[in-house]
Amino acid sequence: MTPGLRKSVLTAHIIFSVGWLGAVAAFLALAIAGLTSKDAQMVRAVYPAMELTARFVIVPLALAALLSGLIQSLGTPWGLFRHYWVLWKLLLTVFATIVLLKKMPLIGYAARRATELALFSADLRAMGIQLVVHAAAGLLVLLVITILSVFKPWGLTPYGRCKRQERQYQPPRPPQTVGAKAMSDPENETTGDGRRRGLKLLLAAGIAVFLVVHISLHLTGHSIHHRW
C-alpha cells in the first residue's frame, strides 16, 4: 500500500479496536449493574441496553477491527504469519469475535427475560453471571491484544525468517541487451510489483470479507434458529 493508504487503514484499525475495547467495558459495567442491582426498573432497562450495545456497537466494531487488521497485515511487510505477535493477535481476535457471535442469542434472551414478571429469578441471575464472566474475559483478551500491538514480542516466525532471507538474497542478473534492458526497466518492474501486490491485497480483502460475513451469518442464524 502507499504511505497515505497505509496510514488511513492503520487509523481506521486503531479507531475500531479502541471502540471495541470501550464498548466491551461499557457492556461489562451494564452487566454488573444488572446482576447486582435490586431496582427492578433499572434491571428492566439494563438488559435491553446490553443487547442494543452488543448488536449495534460491539459486533460491528469487532468485525471492522478484524477486517481492517487483515487488510493492514496483508498490505504491509508485517504480513499475517511472519511475526508471532501478529499471528497471536489474529488468533485472539478471531476467537473473541466467534465467542461474541455465539453469545448474541444469550444476550437477546436475557433482554427478553428481563421484561417478564419473574424479574429476579434464578434463571436471569445465572444468565447475568455468564454475561459478566464473558464480558470480563473478552475485555481481558482485548487488553492482551493491545499489549501485543505495543510491545511486539517474540520476533519472527520460521516462515518470516525464510521470507527475510529471500529478500536479502538477490542473485546476480545476466547481461542484457539494449532491448531486454528496456523491457526490464526498474520503474516498470516496480509498477508491476505494485499492481500484483494490489491485486493480491484486493483478493485477500475479498476473501476476508466473505469469511467474516459467512461466519457471522452462520453462527447467528444457527443460534437464533436453535432458540426458536
C-alpha positions as CSV (number, residue, x, y, z in Angstrom):
1,M,0.0,0.0,0.0
2,T,1.0,3.6,-0.5
3,P,2.1,5.5,2.7
4,G,-1.2,7.5,2.7
5,L,-3.4,4.4,2.3
6,R,-1.4,2.6,4.9
7,K,-1.8,5.4,7.4
8,S,-5.6,5.5,6.6
9,V,-6.0,1.8,7.2
10,L,-3.9,2.0,10.4
11,T,-6.0,4.9,11.7
12,A,-9.2,3.0,11.0
13,H,-7.9,-0.1,12.7
14,I,-7.0,1.8,15.8
15,I,-10.4,3.5,15.9
16,F,-12.2,0.3,15.5
17,S,-10.1,-1.5,18.1
18,V,-10.3,1.2,20.7
19,G,-14.0,1.5,20.1
20,W,-14.4,-2.3,20.6
21,L,-12.4,-2.2,23.8
22,G,-14.5,0.7,25.2
23,A,-17.8,-0.8,24.1
24,V,-17.0,-4.1,25.9
25,A,-16.0,-2.1,29.0
26,A,-19.4,-0.3,28.9
27,F,-21.1,-3.7,28.4
28,L,-19.3,-5.1,31.4
29,A,-20.5,-2.2,33.6
30,L,-24.1,-2.7,32.5
31,A,-23.8,-6.5,33.1
32,I,-22.5,-5.9,36.7
33,A,-25.3,-3.3,37.3
34,G,-27.9,-5.8,36.0
35,L,-26.6,-8.6,38.2
36,T,-26.2,-6.6,41.4
37,S,-29.0,-4.1,41.3
38,K,-32.1,-4.6,43.4
39,D,-34.0,-1.9,41.5
40,A,-36.5,-3.6,39.2
41,Q,-36.8,-0.6,36.9
42,M,-33.0,-0.5,36.4
43,V,-32.7,-4.2,35.7
44,R,-35.5,-4.0,33.1
45,A,-33.6,-1.2,31.4
46,V,-30.1,-2.6,31.6
47,Y,-30.5,-5.9,29.8
48,P,-32.2,-4.4,26.7
49,A,-29.5,-1.7,26.6
50,M,-26.9,-4.5,26.7
51,E,-28.5,-6.2,23.7
52,L,-28.5,-2.9,21.7
53,T,-24.9,-2.2,22.6
54,A,-23.8,-5.7,21.6
55,R,-25.8,-5.9,18.4
56,F,-25.3,-2.4,17.0
57,V,-21.9,-1.4,18.5
58,I,-19.8,-4.3,19.7
59,V,-20.4,-6.7,16.8
60,P,-19.8,-4.1,14.0
61,L,-16.7,-2.8,15.7
62,A,-15.3,-6.3,16.2
63,L,-15.9,-7.2,12.5
64,A,-14.4,-3.9,11.4
65,A,-11.4,-4.3,13.6
66,L,-10.8,-7.8,12.3
67,L,-11.2,-6.8,8.6
68,S,-9.0,-3.7,8.9
69,G,-6.4,-5.7,10.7
70,L,-6.3,-8.3,7.9
71,I,-6.0,-5.6,5.3
72,Q,-3.2,-3.8,7.2
73,S,-1.3,-7.0,7.7
74,L,-1.6,-8.2,4.1
75,G,-0.8,-4.8,2.6
76,T,2.3,-4.1,4.6
77,P,5.6,-6.0,5.2
78,W,4.3,-7.2,8.6
79,G,2.3,-10.0,7.0
80,L,-0.1,-12.4,8.8
81,F,2.3,-15.2,9.6
82,R,5.8,-13.5,9.6
83,H,5.7,-12.3,13.2
84,Y,4.5,-14.1,16.3
85,W,2.7,-11.1,17.7
86,V,0.7,-10.6,14.6
87,L,-0.2,-14.2,14.4
88,W,-1.4,-14.2,18.0
89,K,-3.3,-11.0,17.5
90,L,-5.1,-12.6,14.6
91,L,-5.9,-15.8,16.6
92,L,-7.2,-13.9,19.6
93,T,-9.2,-11.5,17.5
94,V,-10.9,-14.3,15.6
95,F,-11.5,-16.2,18.8
96,A,-13.1,-13.2,20.5
97,T,-15.3,-12.4,17.5
98,I,-16.6,-16.0,17.3
99,V,-17.3,-16.2,21.0
100,L,-19.1,-12.8,20.7
101,L,-21.3,-14.0,17.9
102,K,-22.1,-17.3,19.7
103,K,-23.2,-15.3,22.8
104,M,-25.6,-13.0,21.0
105,P,-28.6,-15.3,21.4
106,L,-27.9,-15.5,25.1
107,I,-27.8,-11.7,25.3
108,G,-31.1,-11.4,23.4
109,Y,-32.8,-14.0,25.6
110,A,-31.6,-12.2,28.8
111,A,-33.1,-8.9,27.4
112,R,-36.4,-10.6,26.8
113,R,-36.4,-12.4,30.1
114,A,-35.8,-9.1,31.9
115,T,-39.1,-7.8,30.6
116,E,-41.1,-10.7,32.2
117,L,-42.7,-10.6,35.6
118,A,-40.4,-13.0,37.4
119,L,-37.5,-10.5,37.2
120,F,-35.2,-11.7,40.0
121,S,-35.4,-15.4,39.1
122,A,-32.6,-17.8,39.3
123,D,-32.6,-18.2,35.5
124,L,-32.0,-14.5,34.9
125,R,-29.3,-14.4,37.6
126,A,-27.5,-17.3,36.0
127,M,-27.5,-15.6,32.7
128,G,-26.3,-12.4,34.3
129,I,-23.4,-14.2,35.8
130,Q,-22.5,-15.7,32.4
131,L,-22.6,-12.3,30.8
132,V,-20.4,-10.7,33.4
133,V,-17.8,-13.5,33.1
134,H,-17.8,-13.5,29.4
135,A,-17.6,-9.7,29.2
136,A,-14.7,-9.6,31.7
137,A,-12.9,-12.4,29.8
138,G,-13.5,-10.5,26.5
139,L,-12.1,-7.3,28.0
140,L,-9.0,-9.2,29.2
141,V,-8.4,-10.7,25.7
142,L,-8.7,-7.2,24.1
143,L,-6.2,-5.8,26.6
144,V,-3.8,-8.6,25.7
145,I,-4.2,-7.8,22.0
146,T,-3.5,-4.1,22.8
147,I,-0.3,-5.1,24.7
148,L,0.9,-7.3,21.8
149,S,0.3,-4.3,19.4
150,V,2.5,-2.1,21.5
151,F,5.4,-4.3,22.6
152,K,5.5,-6.7,19.5
153,P,7.2,-9.6,21.4
154,W,8.8,-12.9,20.2
155,G,10.2,-11.8,16.9
156,L,10.0,-13.6,13.6
157,T,8.3,-17.0,12.9
158,P,10.2,-19.6,10.9
159,Y,8.1,-18.5,7.9
160,G,9.1,-14.9,8.5
161,R,12.8,-15.7,8.7
162,C,12.6,-17.6,5.4
163,K,10.9,-14.6,3.8
164,R,13.6,-12.2,5.1
165,Q,16.3,-14.4,3.8
166,E,14.7,-14.5,0.4
167,R,14.5,-10.7,0.3
168,Q,18.1,-10.3,1.4
169,Y,19.4,-12.8,-1.2
170,Q,19.4,-11.3,-4.7
171,P,21.2,-13.4,-7.4
172,P,23.2,-11.6,-10.0
173,R,21.4,-10.7,-13.2
174,P,22.7,-12.0,-16.5
175,P,23.9,-9.4,-19.1
176,Q,21.1,-7.9,-21.0
177,T,20.8,-6.4,-24.4
178,V,19.5,-2.9,-25.0
179,G,16.0,-4.2,-25.9
180,A,15.9,-6.5,-23.0
181,K,17.1,-3.8,-20.7
182,A,14.4,-1.5,-21.9
183,M,11.8,-4.2,-21.3
184,S,13.0,-4.9,-17.7
185,D,13.3,-1.2,-16.7
186,P,13.3,-1.0,-12.9
187,E,10.4,1.5,-12.9
188,N,8.3,-0.9,-14.9
189,E,9.2,-3.7,-12.5
190,T,8.2,-1.6,-9.6
191,T,4.9,-0.7,-11.2
192,G,4.2,-4.3,-12.0
193,D,5.1,-5.4,-8.5
194,G,2.8,-2.7,-7.1
195,R,-0.1,-3.9,-9.3
196,R,0.4,-7.5,-8.3
197,R,0.5,-6.6,-4.7
198,G,-2.6,-4.5,-5.1
199,L,-4.4,-7.4,-6.7
200,K,-3.3,-9.8,-4.0
201,L,-4.5,-7.3,-1.4
202,L,-7.9,-6.9,-3.0
203,L,-8.3,-10.7,-3.3
204,A,-7.3,-11.2,0.3
205,A,-9.6,-8.5,1.4
206,G,-12.5,-10.0,-0.6
207,I,-11.8,-13.4,0.9
208,A,-11.7,-11.9,4.4
209,V,-15.0,-10.1,3.9
210,F,-16.6,-13.3,2.7
211,L,-15.3,-15.4,5.6
212,V,-16.3,-12.8,8.2
213,V,-19.8,-12.3,6.8
214,H,-20.3,-16.1,6.3
215,I,-19.2,-17.0,9.8
216,S,-21.3,-14.2,11.3
217,L,-24.5,-15.2,9.4
218,H,-23.9,-18.9,10.1
219,L,-23.3,-18.6,13.8
220,T,-26.0,-16.0,14.4
221,G,-28.6,-17.6,12.2
222,H,-28.0,-21.1,13.5
223,S,-28.2,-20.0,17.1
224,I,-31.4,-18.0,16.6
225,H,-33.0,-20.9,14.8
226,H,-32.0,-23.2,17.6
227,R,-33.5,-20.8,20.2
228,W,-36.8,-20.7,18.3
